[in-house]
Every structure is written in structure tokens, then in C-alpha cells.
Amino acid sequence: MVQVGIIGGAGYTAGELLRILIHHPDAEIGFVHSSSQGGKPVTAIHTDLLGETELRFSTDFNEDVDVIFLCMGHGRSKEFLEEHDLNPNLRIIDLSQDYRVDRHPTREFVYGLPEVHREQIRETKSLANPGCFATTIQLGLLPLASIGKISNEVQITGITGSTGAGQKPRPTTHFSWRSENVSVYKAFTHQHLREIKHTLRYLQPDYSHDLNFVPVRGNFTRGILVISHLKSDLSLKEAQDLYQSYYESHPFIHLSDVNPNLKQVVNTNKGIVYLEKHDDNLMVLSMIDNLLKGASGQAVQNMNLMFGLDETAGLRLKSTAF
């Protein structure tokens, strides 16, 4: 059994990790650390786990585990690693953006998108889990980049649920504001663009075109739907064959032949991709659950790869259609 520690255990991503790992066939939770909730039952915060676990939050960091998940805010993982002299054999899965592109002075972090770096993930001891919008957008563009077919700028619009903003209350996550409301934020400047461009250049070294990304806050809690479109000389059949071939060996990514909806991925680790061609415009829809394939589910998928387990272990989760 893989022994697991969770740092920053009171937030949304930690709650999803717990929900998965409690029932994971090959993992056991050693501790759940929280500096603010120490001593309390985990179910006092993650109330959906009532009856599932007797774990309590700890204020002590115990290095006697095989892997730790860092579930703290951006910048906090860097602080944690500066404050702790960790055993170099201890595996780290960081859910923040701290090392997705930037380097650590001694650890070599691998960017944890299995649909690009599966073999590197199997070998690494330090992993930077991708962002939620970054994962969704990349799933829509990876096959094109893999054959050098992003030859012009890409127009991207994406809508995300309120849990993408984290558990800490903010004016734009308050129910009274968010309900029956949508709004644009961080247009053309979203922080995930940096890691997306880094991956696209890895697959397509001559890539130098703009990603014109406009994110939208949705009036729902979970999920991301992204619409990307660009000029393409591929026919619809050629594009579908390319995407089918690229994702054939990746168990969580599915190409839909009908226009999908967000409920098909919510509460799962799936990514769904759908293509349409309009004159010379290729439209790509991609969608995931932001807390699962966009965060904790992908983190467990990466843990499975790092420890030589079945990639899908603990992650056969069913969507809720109604």
C-alpha cells in the first residue's frame, strides 16, 4: 500500500483527494495536515465524508510516508519546501502552480499532464500537477501541436464553476452574486497561459502564435467547458482521426461524435473532446471537472503512474446526469 500524506487538508482539492484515496485499492492515508484545523475530525470540514473516515487533522508533519500531496495556495508550496529538508526519495505531488514552469533548486519537477509526459511521470519523484483551465485547453490542442498544426492564433473562451476559485470566500463566489450571473475575468492574462504555451512549445518547437483566452465565471459549482477555434487545413475527418489516434492509449480522454454537455464529466476524471469544422475554422470543445481531472483526480492519476499502479486505480467515477 502506498502511504500518503496531505498538506493543506482543509481545502477543496484536499477534500477531493480524501474522497478518492479513502477508497483507493492501493493507497492508505497516513496523515492529513492542517495548520488551522488541527485536532478536528476531517468530517468537520469535509462533511460529505461523514461515515467514510475517522481521520483527524494533524498539525504535525510526518515524513514517514511514500508521497505527500501539497494542497496549499500558490506560493505556499515553495515556502513549505524551503522550510523542510525533505528526504530526496520522498515523492511530492504539488497541486499549486509554483513549479509547473519555474525550477526548484534541487528537485527536478515534471509537469504532470499524462497525455504528454506519461513516461517522465513514471520516473519522477517530484511532480507539478497542471492547472484546471490549463488541462482543459491543452486537451483540446495537444493533437494539433503534436504534428505541428497550430499555425496561427487560437481563439479560446472557457467557462468555469465557482469551485475553481478555491474554498476561501470571495465576493465573486458568494451565492447571491454568482447565482443567475456570469462575468469575464483575467481576459488575455490568465496565469495558466504560461504553462499551456510551455507544453505547446514542447510538442511543437516552432510554436509562436497567440492564445487569445477569455475566461468566464459560470453560475454553477463544478466543471470547465472550453471552446477553442483556429484556422486549419485539416478536414473534419482528418482532425477526428488525429485526435482519436492521439488519445487512443489515454484511458480518461474520450472523443465524442455528438456535441457533449458538461454533466458528462462532472464528478469524474474524464476529459471529453468534440470537433466541428466550419469552412476553414476548426472548433474544438474540451471539458473536464475542475476539481478532478483539473486537480485532485489528475493528481491521483499521476500518483498511480509514479508508483507503477494501474493508471485508473481509484478513479472509475461515474458522472451524474440528473
Salt bridges, closest charged atoms under 4 A:
GLU16 OE1 - ARG19 NH2 2.84
GLU16 OE1 - ARG222 NH2 2.79
GLU52 OE1 - HIS23 NE2 2.69
GLU79 OE1 - ARG76 NE 3.91
ASP102 OD1 - ARG194 NH2 2.62
GLU108 OE1 - ARG103 NH2 3.09
GLU115 OE2 - LYS293 NZ 2.98
GLU119 OE2 - ARG122 NE 3.28
GLU195 OE2 - ARG100 NH1 3.05
ASP233 OD1 - LYS149 NZ 3.04
ASP241 OD2 - LYS237 NZ 2.79
GLU276 OE1 - HIS278 NE2 2.65
ASP280 OD1 - LYS231 NZ 3.35
ASP289 OD2 - ARG222 NE 3.01
GLU311 OE1 - ARG118 NH2 3.18
